[in-house]
Amino acid sequence: MTKPKIAQKSPAPVQVVAGKTYYWCSCGESKSQPFCDGSHKGSGFSPVPYTGEKDGIVYFCACKQSSNGVLCDGSHKALS
């Protein structure tokens, strides 16, 4: 797999905890989006760590096209 699968065409809002590390799925195959469940094994993709800066809602990228890393930058709006 060279391109990630589009898991969904909208961001995934998640309540995060300051100091806790989350592992974002970069391949799009995980059944526990937006987080990794190990589905990437053998694909060349690997999970990307994100540590909460403060308690609150974070909008993780679920289309896997964001130029803002694990966070949504609105790239899903340009997908057909």
Buried (B, 14 or more C-beta within 10 A) or exposed (E): EEEBBEBBBEBBEBEBEEEEEBBBBBBBBBEEBBBBEEBBEEBEBEBBEBEBEEEEEBBBBBBBBBEEEBEBBBBBEEEE
